[in-house]
Amino acid sequence: MNYYQDITLIPDGEVSPSFLWTKVFTQLHLALAEEQRREGIVKTALAFPAYQDKGLGNKIRILAPSAEQLERLHLDQGLERLSDYVHLTKIRKIVERRIIGYSIYSRYQPDESVERKARRYVRRHEGVSYEDALGLLGRRKETYDLPFIQMKSLSTAQTFSLFIKKTPCQIEQSGTLSTYGLSDSASVPEF
């Protein structure tokens, strides 16, 4: 990654940070899905400079191998209707001496919920009620200490939590990127 662009969220009393994260991340996801459709691969990664265990902060960094790659995302147009609530910087070159390390930002998908497993159990076992299936599988409540963005699937209209996990690493690592700009193996520079 040689170039980057930052988006800073500017919430106010009327608009919550979580609402802004959802809107901004949806636009980024659409732009990266278009990149994948156009080029067959996602070359653009995302980073969260203010990442903490309990929140993503108010900034998202978009990183790409070239300035042209970032320009083709047309983020200025995609975020135009949110211009009162977000600040998009110009495209900048990453200064090597400012890099303090590397991190992998990945999507964390928790195990299926007991409720979902119970519904599947009922479909597969004739005569078993949903309540019985819940009793068989036991109710467990998992808690996750990872920040997340509430998303809505454009294909199924269902909402879901996109948990984001940060793993620091010592060296730059390559790998594939998803249409969320996240990866299980590709690292991004931290600066």
N, C-alpha and C positions, 0 to 999 in steps of 0.2 A: 504494500500500500504506500503510495507516494503523495496522494492528495487527500484533503478532507474538507468538510463543511460542517459547521455546527448549527444546531437548532436549539434555541433557548426558549423555554416555556415561560410565559409571563401571565400567570393567573391573576385574577382580581376577585372582588367580592361576588361577582355574578357567575364566574366560570371557575370550576374546581380544577386542580391539577390533574386528577384522574380522568376527567372528561377530556382535557386537552391531550393527555397521553394517548387516549383511545383514538381521537381524531387524527393526531399527527402520525401515530404508528400505523393506522389504517392506510393513510396516504403513502407512507413509506413502503408498506407491504404491496400495495397496488403498483407502485413504481418498480419495485424489485421483481414482481411477477411479470411485468411487461418486459423488463430486462431479460429475464429468463426466456420468455417467449421469443423475443427478438434475437437473442444471441445463443440460446441453448444452455446457458450457464449464468449463474449469478456471480458477478465479480466484485460487488459492492458489499462491504461489511458495516456493521453498526457497533458502536461502543457507547458506554455510559460513563463519562468522566466523573460524575458525582455519585456513582453507585455506592450504596450502603446495603447492609443486610435487610433493612426495613424499608428501603425506597430507592428509586432510580435517580432521585435528584430532580433537577430541572433542565438538564441538558442531554442532548443526544448527538453523537458525532457520527457522520457518514464518511466512510473511508473507501477510496478506490485507487486502482493503479494509475489512472490518468485523470486529468481535469476534464477531458472530453467525456469520460465515463460518467462523471458527476453531472455534467451539463445535460447529458441525454436523459437523466432522471426527471428533468423539468420540475424540480421541487418548488421553485418560485411560483409556478402556475398551480401546482397541486395544493399548496398551502396558502394561496392568495386569499381565500375567504376567512382564514384564521389570522390575517395579518395584524390584527389588534392584539393578539394573544401569543404570537410567536415571533422570534427574531431569527432570521436565516442569514448567516454570514456569507461573505463571498468565498469562493473556492480558493484554498490556500495550499501551498506545498508544505509537506511535513519536513521540519528541520531535524535532521538526524541527531544532532547533539542534544535536543530537547527530550528525546525518548528516554523514559526512565524504566521501562520494562515492557512486558507483553502480557496480555490476558486473552483468555478464550471466553467469549460470551455465548452461552448455549441455552437452548430451550430445555426446561426441565418439565417432564410430564409425569405427574404422580401416578401411582397405581390407580387402576379404575376404582371408582367408589363402590361401596357395598351395595348401594341402591341400584347402580347399573348392573352389577353382577347378579343381584336378585332378579331384576327384570329379565336378564338373559336366562337365568336358571328356570324361571317360570315358562319361558318360551320353549325350552328344551325338555322340560319334564311335565308331561300332561298330568293334571290333577293337583298340582302344587300351587297354592295361593302365594301371592306376593308377600304377605305377612309371614307365612311359613318359611319362605325362602330367606327372608330377612333374619328370622330366628335361626335357621340353619347356618347362615353365613356369619351371623354375629354383627352387631353394629360397632363399627370402629370409626373414630373421628381422628383423622390425621391433621396435623397442623404443619404448615410450611413456613419457614422463616425466610422465604425468598421474595423479593419484590416481584410484582406482576403488573401486567396491563390487561384490563378487561377488554376483550375483543368480541366482535360479532362476526360469525362466519357469513360471508357473502353468498355462499352456495346453499347453506342449510338454515340460515337466519338464527342459529343457536348461539348463545353467548358462552364464552369460555375464558378462563384465566390463562394468560400466556406468562408462565413463570420464567424468569430469566436468572440464570446462574452465572456467576463470574468465577473463573479459575485462573489465578495468576500463574504465569510460567516465566522461565528465565530466558528462553530463546524464542525466536520467531518460528512458528510452525505453519505449515501449509495444510490445506484441506478444502472441502467443499462447503459452500454457503447455501443456506436455505433462502426462500423468498421472504423471510423475516430478517435477513441479514445476519443470522446467527449460525454458529457451527459447533459441532462436537470436537473439532480438531484444529481448525484454523485460528491462529492468534492474530490479534491486532495490537499495534503499538499504543502504549499509554504515554501521554505527555500532558 
